[in-house]
């Protein structure tokens, strides 16, 4: 991926080991940083359903009962430089 490219990581689990912990380790090893605008864009794309999710430093978790679905994690990363 070229610098400035976007990587989207998503899971259908609420397990932090598969979500925020995985993204933290990935960013420590590879030249990527989280895109903080992703949470707001997701909220807007969902039609402002009244729920902004639970953001963390790397992504956002959508919980069942708060969002029409069964739970989901999304993280959007930007590549910083060539690897």
C-alpha positions, 0 to 999 in steps of 0.5 A: 500500500502506498503512503497515505493509503487507507486500511479498514479493519473490521470484526463482528466480535466485541473481544478487545483482544481481536479489536483494539489490542490487535490494532495497537500491536499492528500500529506498533509494528507497521507504519500506520496510525488510526484515523480519528475522523472515522468514528464521526463519519460512521455515525453520520453514515448510520444516519445519526441513529442517536448512538455514537458507539464507544470509540477507543484510540484505534477504532469504534465498537458498536454494541448490540441493543444500541445499534441495529446489529449484533456488535461490530468493531471498525478501525480505519488506519492511514499508512504513514510511509513506505515499509 
